[in-house]
Amino acid sequence: MKLLFVLPALALTACGPTYQAPARVLKPVEKCGYVQVPEYGILDRPASSGEVVGGAVIGGVIGKTITGDDGGAIVGAIIGGATANNRKQEQVIIGYKKVYQCNTVYE
């Protein structure tokens, strides 16, 4: 009989309100300082001989698979080698510079 009174009391206690911090108003504050910003350049390099040979082999295999004859393999090898022979251009970081920047944060 006592159990009938204890269980509802425990259930109500467990479901009670939890503590929450009071609401705060955050104000915008401007924070400024120096940051490192990357400088980019373009790396222009020719294709290596391995890339050209690999492109020709893959092109030849694809040409042979599609056409089923040696003529398609030769055309595929020429196209694959020519495609792989294009110059490669990549964007790379060449250095860093200090820049004064300001950001708005809320505190």
Chimera marker file (.cmm) of the C-alpha trace (Angstrom):
<marker_set name="trace">
<marker id="1" x="0.000" y="0.000" z="0.000" r="1" g="1" b="0" radius="0.5"/>
<marker id="2" x="2.848" y="2.364" z="0.801" r="1" g="1" b="0" radius="0.5"/>
<marker id="3" x="4.248" y="1.683" z="-2.676" r="1" g="1" b="0" radius="0.5"/>
<marker id="4" x="1.166" y="3.261" z="-4.254" r="1" g="1" b="0" radius="0.5"/>
<marker id="5" x="1.952" y="6.579" z="-2.559" r="1" g="1" b="0" radius="0.5"/>
<marker id="6" x="5.731" y="6.524" z="-3.082" r="1" g="1" b="0" radius="0.5"/>
<marker id="7" x="5.791" y="5.852" z="-6.868" r="1" g="1" b="0" radius="0.5"/>
<marker id="8" x="3.677" y="8.887" z="-7.905" r="1" g="1" b="0" radius="0.5"/>
<marker id="9" x="5.742" y="11.120" z="-5.634" r="1" g="1" b="0" radius="0.5"/>
<marker id="10" x="8.986" y="9.882" z="-7.220" r="1" g="1" b="0" radius="0.5"/>
<marker id="11" x="7.559" y="10.331" z="-10.727" r="1" g="1" b="0" radius="0.5"/>
<marker id="12" x="6.547" y="13.938" z="-10.014" r="1" g="1" b="0" radius="0.5"/>
<marker id="13" x="9.945" y="14.727" z="-8.512" r="1" g="1" b="0" radius="0.5"/>
<marker id="14" x="11.779" y="13.325" z="-11.534" r="1" g="1" b="0" radius="0.5"/>
<marker id="15" x="9.663" y="15.380" z="-13.955" r="1" g="1" b="0" radius="0.5"/>
<marker id="16" x="10.132" y="18.652" z="-12.121" r="1" g="1" b="0" radius="0.5"/>
<marker id="17" x="11.694" y="21.733" z="-13.705" r="1" g="1" b="0" radius="0.5"/>
<marker id="18" x="15.419" y="21.714" z="-14.366" r="1" g="1" b="0" radius="0.5"/>
<marker id="19" x="17.648" y="24.663" z="-13.567" r="1" g="1" b="0" radius="0.5"/>
<marker id="20" x="18.316" y="26.991" z="-16.456" r="1" g="1" b="0" radius="0.5"/>
<marker id="21" x="20.561" y="30.007" z="-16.477" r="1" g="1" b="0" radius="0.5"/>
<marker id="22" x="18.770" y="33.309" z="-16.908" r="1" g="1" b="0" radius="0.5"/>
<marker id="23" x="18.530" y="34.774" z="-20.388" r="1" g="1" b="0" radius="0.5"/>
<marker id="24" x="21.299" y="37.154" z="-21.386" r="1" g="1" b="0" radius="0.5"/>
<marker id="25" x="21.367" y="39.855" z="-24.012" r="1" g="1" b="0" radius="0.5"/>
<marker id="26" x="24.434" y="39.491" z="-26.210" r="1" g="1" b="0" radius="0.5"/>
<marker id="27" x="25.870" y="42.716" z="-27.568" r="1" g="1" b="0" radius="0.5"/>
<marker id="28" x="27.874" y="43.040" z="-30.773" r="1" g="1" b="0" radius="0.5"/>
<marker id="29" x="31.560" y="43.744" z="-30.180" r="1" g="1" b="0" radius="0.5"/>
<marker id="30" x="34.073" y="44.410" z="-32.922" r="1" g="1" b="0" radius="0.5"/>
<marker id="31" x="37.300" y="42.424" z="-32.465" r="1" g="1" b="0" radius="0.5"/>
<marker id="32" x="40.260" y="43.378" z="-34.624" r="1" g="1" b="0" radius="0.5"/>
<marker id="33" x="43.719" y="41.940" z="-35.105" r="1" g="1" b="0" radius="0.5"/>
<marker id="34" x="46.265" y="40.577" z="-37.515" r="1" g="1" b="0" radius="0.5"/>
<marker id="35" x="45.633" y="37.226" z="-39.171" r="1" g="1" b="0" radius="0.5"/>
<marker id="36" x="47.697" y="35.100" z="-41.566" r="1" g="1" b="0" radius="0.5"/>
<marker id="37" x="46.075" y="34.928" z="-45.010" r="1" g="1" b="0" radius="0.5"/>
<marker id="38" x="47.414" y="32.542" z="-47.677" r="1" g="1" b="0" radius="0.5"/>
<marker id="39" x="48.623" y="33.941" z="-51.006" r="1" g="1" b="0" radius="0.5"/>
<marker id="40" x="47.906" y="31.726" z="-54.000" r="1" g="1" b="0" radius="0.5"/>
<marker id="41" x="49.786" y="31.218" z="-57.234" r="1" g="1" b="0" radius="0.5"/>
<marker id="42" x="49.449" y="28.937" z="-60.251" r="1" g="1" b="0" radius="0.5"/>
<marker id="43" x="51.831" y="26.024" z="-60.708" r="1" g="1" b="0" radius="0.5"/>
<marker id="44" x="52.153" y="25.388" z="-64.450" r="1" g="1" b="0" radius="0.5"/>
<marker id="45" x="53.917" y="22.108" z="-65.127" r="1" g="1" b="0" radius="0.5"/>
<marker id="46" x="54.221" y="19.864" z="-68.168" r="1" g="1" b="0" radius="0.5"/>
<marker id="47" x="52.874" y="16.333" z="-68.052" r="1" g="1" b="0" radius="0.5"/>
<marker id="48" x="55.395" y="13.639" z="-67.163" r="1" g="1" b="0" radius="0.5"/>
<marker id="49" x="56.253" y="10.884" z="-69.623" r="1" g="1" b="0" radius="0.5"/>
<marker id="50" x="54.579" y="8.367" z="-67.297" r="1" g="1" b="0" radius="0.5"/>
<marker id="51" x="51.321" y="10.289" z="-67.489" r="1" g="1" b="0" radius="0.5"/>
<marker id="52" x="51.484" y="10.372" z="-71.303" r="1" g="1" b="0" radius="0.5"/>
<marker id="53" x="52.265" y="6.642" z="-71.571" r="1" g="1" b="0" radius="0.5"/>
<marker id="54" x="49.534" y="5.819" z="-69.039" r="1" g="1" b="0" radius="0.5"/>
<marker id="55" x="47.017" y="7.910" z="-70.969" r="1" g="1" b="0" radius="0.5"/>
<marker id="56" x="47.980" y="6.174" z="-74.218" r="1" g="1" b="0" radius="0.5"/>
<marker id="57" x="47.622" y="2.703" z="-72.666" r="1" g="1" b="0" radius="0.5"/>
<marker id="58" x="44.251" y="3.483" z="-71.117" r="1" g="1" b="0" radius="0.5"/>
<marker id="59" x="43.055" y="5.121" z="-74.335" r="1" g="1" b="0" radius="0.5"/>
<marker id="60" x="44.171" y="2.097" z="-76.349" r="1" g="1" b="0" radius="0.5"/>
<marker id="61" x="42.343" y="-0.316" z="-74.061" r="1" g="1" b="0" radius="0.5"/>
<marker id="62" x="39.168" y="1.759" z="-74.196" r="1" g="1" b="0" radius="0.5"/>
<marker id="63" x="39.417" y="2.099" z="-77.993" r="1" g="1" b="0" radius="0.5"/>
<marker id="64" x="39.916" y="-1.645" z="-78.413" r="1" g="1" b="0" radius="0.5"/>
<marker id="65" x="36.993" y="-2.392" z="-76.082" r="1" g="1" b="0" radius="0.5"/>
<marker id="66" x="34.613" y="-0.045" z="-77.873" r="1" g="1" b="0" radius="0.5"/>
<marker id="67" x="35.490" y="-0.930" z="-81.489" r="1" g="1" b="0" radius="0.5"/>
<marker id="68" x="36.789" y="-4.462" z="-81.099" r="1" g="1" b="0" radius="0.5"/>
<marker id="69" x="39.648" y="-3.957" z="-83.602" r="1" g="1" b="0" radius="0.5"/>
<marker id="70" x="43.232" y="-2.710" z="-83.631" r="1" g="1" b="0" radius="0.5"/>
<marker id="71" x="42.365" y="0.488" z="-85.502" r="1" g="1" b="0" radius="0.5"/>
<marker id="72" x="40.223" y="1.649" z="-82.584" r="1" g="1" b="0" radius="0.5"/>
<marker id="73" x="43.031" y="0.808" z="-80.193" r="1" g="1" b="0" radius="0.5"/>
<marker id="74" x="45.488" y="2.972" z="-82.142" r="1" g="1" b="0" radius="0.5"/>
<marker id="75" x="43.082" y="5.912" z="-82.322" r="1" g="1" b="0" radius="0.5"/>
<marker id="76" x="42.293" y="5.526" z="-78.607" r="1" g="1" b="0" radius="0.5"/>
<marker id="77" x="45.999" y="5.445" z="-77.746" r="1" g="1" b="0" radius="0.5"/>
<marker id="78" x="46.648" y="8.639" z="-79.732" r="1" g="1" b="0" radius="0.5"/>
<marker id="79" x="43.712" y="10.438" z="-78.131" r="1" g="1" b="0" radius="0.5"/>
<marker id="80" x="44.614" y="9.187" z="-74.644" r="1" g="1" b="0" radius="0.5"/>
<marker id="81" x="48.254" y="10.227" z="-74.998" r="1" g="1" b="0" radius="0.5"/>
<marker id="82" x="47.335" y="13.645" z="-76.383" r="1" g="1" b="0" radius="0.5"/>
<marker id="83" x="44.824" y="14.232" z="-73.589" r="1" g="1" b="0" radius="0.5"/>
<marker id="84" x="47.345" y="13.272" z="-70.902" r="1" g="1" b="0" radius="0.5"/>
<marker id="85" x="49.995" y="15.487" z="-72.521" r="1" g="1" b="0" radius="0.5"/>
<marker id="86" x="48.117" y="18.700" z="-71.648" r="1" g="1" b="0" radius="0.5"/>
<marker id="87" x="49.923" y="20.991" z="-69.243" r="1" g="1" b="0" radius="0.5"/>
<marker id="88" x="48.753" y="20.695" z="-65.668" r="1" g="1" b="0" radius="0.5"/>
<marker id="89" x="47.856" y="23.843" z="-63.754" r="1" g="1" b="0" radius="0.5"/>
<marker id="90" x="47.305" y="23.746" z="-60.024" r="1" g="1" b="0" radius="0.5"/>
<marker id="91" x="46.536" y="26.446" z="-57.514" r="1" g="1" b="0" radius="0.5"/>
<marker id="92" x="49.135" y="26.369" z="-54.722" r="1" g="1" b="0" radius="0.5"/>
<marker id="93" x="49.903" y="28.440" z="-51.648" r="1" g="1" b="0" radius="0.5"/>
<marker id="94" x="53.072" y="30.429" z="-52.288" r="1" g="1" b="0" radius="0.5"/>
<marker id="95" x="53.221" y="32.272" z="-48.987" r="1" g="1" b="0" radius="0.5"/>
<marker id="96" x="51.319" y="34.050" z="-46.261" r="1" g="1" b="0" radius="0.5"/>
<marker id="97" x="50.746" y="37.695" z="-45.529" r="1" g="1" b="0" radius="0.5"/>
<marker id="98" x="49.561" y="39.467" z="-42.411" r="1" g="1" b="0" radius="0.5"/>
<marker id="99" x="46.266" y="41.282" z="-42.835" r="1" g="1" b="0" radius="0.5"/>
<marker id="100" x="44.463" y="43.424" z="-40.288" r="1" g="1" b="0" radius="0.5"/>
<marker id="101" x="40.862" y="42.215" z="-40.065" r="1" g="1" b="0" radius="0.5"/>
<marker id="102" x="37.881" y="43.068" z="-37.906" r="1" g="1" b="0" radius="0.5"/>
<marker id="103" x="35.011" y="40.711" z="-37.068" r="1" g="1" b="0" radius="0.5"/>
<marker id="104" x="31.821" y="41.264" z="-35.147" r="1" g="1" b="0" radius="0.5"/>
<marker id="105" x="31.290" y="38.806" z="-32.287" r="1" g="1" b="0" radius="0.5"/>
<marker id="106" x="28.473" y="38.719" z="-29.755" r="1" g="1" b="0" radius="0.5"/>
<marker id="107" x="29.405" y="38.681" z="-26.082" r="1" g="1" b="0" radius="0.5"/>
<link id1="1" id2="2" r="1" g="1" b="0" radius="0.2"/>
<link id1="2" id2="3" r="1" g="1" b="0" radius="0.2"/>
<link id1="3" id2="4" r="1" g="1" b="0" radius="0.2"/>
<link id1="4" id2="5" r="1" g="1" b="0" radius="0.2"/>
<link id1="5" id2="6" r="1" g="1" b="0" radius="0.2"/>
<link id1="6" id2="7" r="1" g="1" b="0" radius="0.2"/>
<link id1="7" id2="8" r="1" g="1" b="0" radius="0.2"/>
<link id1="8" id2="9" r="1" g="1" b="0" radius="0.2"/>
<link id1="9" id2="10" r="1" g="1" b="0" radius="0.2"/>
<link id1="10" id2="11" r="1" g="1" b="0" radius="0.2"/>
<link id1="11" id2="12" r="1" g="1" b="0" radius="0.2"/>
<link id1="12" id2="13" r="1" g="1" b="0" radius="0.2"/>
<link id1="13" id2="14" r="1" g="1" b="0" radius="0.2"/>
<link id1="14" id2="15" r="1" g="1" b="0" radius="0.2"/>
<link id1="15" id2="16" r="1" g="1" b="0" radius="0.2"/>
<link id1="16" id2="17" r="1" g="1" b="0" radius="0.2"/>
<link id1="17" id2="18" r="1" g="1" b="0" radius="0.2"/>
<link id1="18" id2="19" r="1" g="1" b="0" radius="0.2"/>
<link id1="19" id2="20" r="1" g="1" b="0" radius="0.2"/>
<link id1="20" id2="21" r="1" g="1" b="0" radius="0.2"/>
<link id1="21" id2="22" r="1" g="1" b="0" radius="0.2"/>
<link id1="22" id2="23" r="1" g="1" b="0" radius="0.2"/>
<link id1="23" id2="24" r="1" g="1" b="0" radius="0.2"/>
<link id1="24" id2="25" r="1" g="1" b="0" radius="0.2"/>
<link id1="25" id2="26" r="1" g="1" b="0" radius="0.2"/>
<link id1="26" id2="27" r="1" g="1" b="0" radius="0.2"/>
<link id1="27" id2="28" r="1" g="1" b="0" radius="0.2"/>
<link id1="28" id2="29" r="1" g="1" b="0" radius="0.2"/>
<link id1="29" id2="30" r="1" g="1" b="0" radius="0.2"/>
<link id1="30" id2="31" r="1" g="1" b="0" radius="0.2"/>
<link id1="31" id2="32" r="1" g="1" b="0" radius="0.2"/>
<link id1="32" id2="33" r="1" g="1" b="0" radius="0.2"/>
<link id1="33" id2="34" r="1" g="1" b="0" radius="0.2"/>
<link id1="34" id2="35" r="1" g="1" b="0" radius="0.2"/>
<link id1="35" id2="36" r="1" g="1" b="0" radius="0.2"/>
<link id1="36" id2="37" r="1" g="1" b="0" radius="0.2"/>
<link id1="37" id2="38" r="1" g="1" b="0" radius="0.2"/>
<link id1="38" id2="39" r="1" g="1" b="0" radius="0.2"/>
<link id1="39" id2="40" r="1" g="1" b="0" radius="0.2"/>
<link id1="40" id2="41" r="1" g="1" b="0" radius="0.2"/>
<link id1="41" id2="42" r="1" g="1" b="0" radius="0.2"/>
<link id1="42" id2="43" r="1" g="1" b="0" radius="0.2"/>
<link id1="43" id2="44" r="1" g="1" b="0" radius="0.2"/>
<link id1="44" id2="45" r="1" g="1" b="0" radius="0.2"/>
<link id1="45" id2="46" r="1" g="1" b="0" radius="0.2"/>
<link id1="46" id2="47" r="1" g="1" b="0" radius="0.2"/>
<link id1="47" id2="48" r="1" g="1" b="0" radius="0.2"/>
<link id1="48" id2="49" r="1" g="1" b="0" radius="0.2"/>
<link id1="49" id2="50" r="1" g="1" b="0" radius="0.2"/>
<link id1="50" id2="51" r="1" g="1" b="0" radius="0.2"/>
<link id1="51" id2="52" r="1" g="1" b="0" radius="0.2"/>
<link id1="52" id2="53" r="1" g="1" b="0" radius="0.2"/>
<link id1="53" id2="54" r="1" g="1" b="0" radius="0.2"/>
<link id1="54" id2="55" r="1" g="1" b="0" radius="0.2"/>
<link id1="55" id2="56" r="1" g="1" b="0" radius="0.2"/>
<link id1="56" id2="57" r="1" g="1" b="0" radius="0.2"/>
<link id1="57" id2="58" r="1" g="1" b="0" radius="0.2"/>
<link id1="58" id2="59" r="1" g="1" b="0" radius="0.2"/>
<link id1="59" id2="60" r="1" g="1" b="0" radius="0.2"/>
<link id1="60" id2="61" r="1" g="1" b="0" radius="0.2"/>
<link id1="61" id2="62" r="1" g="1" b="0" radius="0.2"/>
<link id1="62" id2="63" r="1" g="1" b="0" radius="0.2"/>
<link id1="63" id2="64" r="1" g="1" b="0" radius="0.2"/>
<link id1="64" id2="65" r="1" g="1" b="0" radius="0.2"/>
<link id1="65" id2="66" r="1" g="1" b="0" radius="0.2"/>
<link id1="66" id2="67" r="1" g="1" b="0" radius="0.2"/>
<link id1="67" id2="68" r="1" g="1" b="0" radius="0.2"/>
<link id1="68" id2="69" r="1" g="1" b="0" radius="0.2"/>
<link id1="69" id2="70" r="1" g="1" b="0" radius="0.2"/>
<link id1="70" id2="71" r="1" g="1" b="0" radius="0.2"/>
<link id1="71" id2="72" r="1" g="1" b="0" radius="0.2"/>
<link id1="72" id2="73" r="1" g="1" b="0" radius="0.2"/>
<link id1="73" id2="74" r="1" g="1" b="0" radius="0.2"/>
<link id1="74" id2="75" r="1" g="1" b="0" radius="0.2"/>
<link id1="75" id2="76" r="1" g="1" b="0" radius="0.2"/>
<link id1="76" id2="77" r="1" g="1" b="0" radius="0.2"/>
<link id1="77" id2="78" r="1" g="1" b="0" radius="0.2"/>
<link id1="78" id2="79" r="1" g="1" b="0" radius="0.2"/>
<link id1="79" id2="80" r="1" g="1" b="0" radius="0.2"/>
<link id1="80" id2="81" r="1" g="1" b="0" radius="0.2"/>
<link id1="81" id2="82" r="1" g="1" b="0" radius="0.2"/>
<link id1="82" id2="83" r="1" g="1" b="0" radius="0.2"/>
<link id1="83" id2="84" r="1" g="1" b="0" radius="0.2"/>
<link id1="84" id2="85" r="1" g="1" b="0" radius="0.2"/>
<link id1="85" id2="86" r="1" g="1" b="0" radius="0.2"/>
<link id1="86" id2="87" r="1" g="1" b="0" radius="0.2"/>
<link id1="87" id2="88" r="1" g="1" b="0" radius="0.2"/>
<link id1="88" id2="89" r="1" g="1" b="0" radius="0.2"/>
<link id1="89" id2="90" r="1" g="1" b="0" radius="0.2"/>
<link id1="90" id2="91" r="1" g="1" b="0" radius="0.2"/>
<link id1="91" id2="92" r="1" g="1" b="0" radius="0.2"/>
<link id1="92" id2="93" r="1" g="1" b="0" radius="0.2"/>
<link id1="93" id2="94" r="1" g="1" b="0" radius="0.2"/>
<link id1="94" id2="95" r="1" g="1" b="0" radius="0.2"/>
<link id1="95" id2="96" r="1" g="1" b="0" radius="0.2"/>
<link id1="96" id2="97" r="1" g="1" b="0" radius="0.2"/>
<link id1="97" id2="98" r="1" g="1" b="0" radius="0.2"/>
<link id1="98" id2="99" r="1" g="1" b="0" radius="0.2"/>
<link id1="99" id2="100" r="1" g="1" b="0" radius="0.2"/>
<link id1="100" id2="101" r="1" g="1" b="0" radius="0.2"/>
<link id1="101" id2="102" r="1" g="1" b="0" radius="0.2"/>
<link id1="102" id2="103" r="1" g="1" b="0" radius="0.2"/>
<link id1="103" id2="104" r="1" g="1" b="0" radius="0.2"/>
<link id1="104" id2="105" r="1" g="1" b="0" radius="0.2"/>
<link id1="105" id2="106" r="1" g="1" b="0" radius="0.2"/>
<link id1="106" id2="107" r="1" g="1" b="0" radius="0.2"/>
</marker_set>
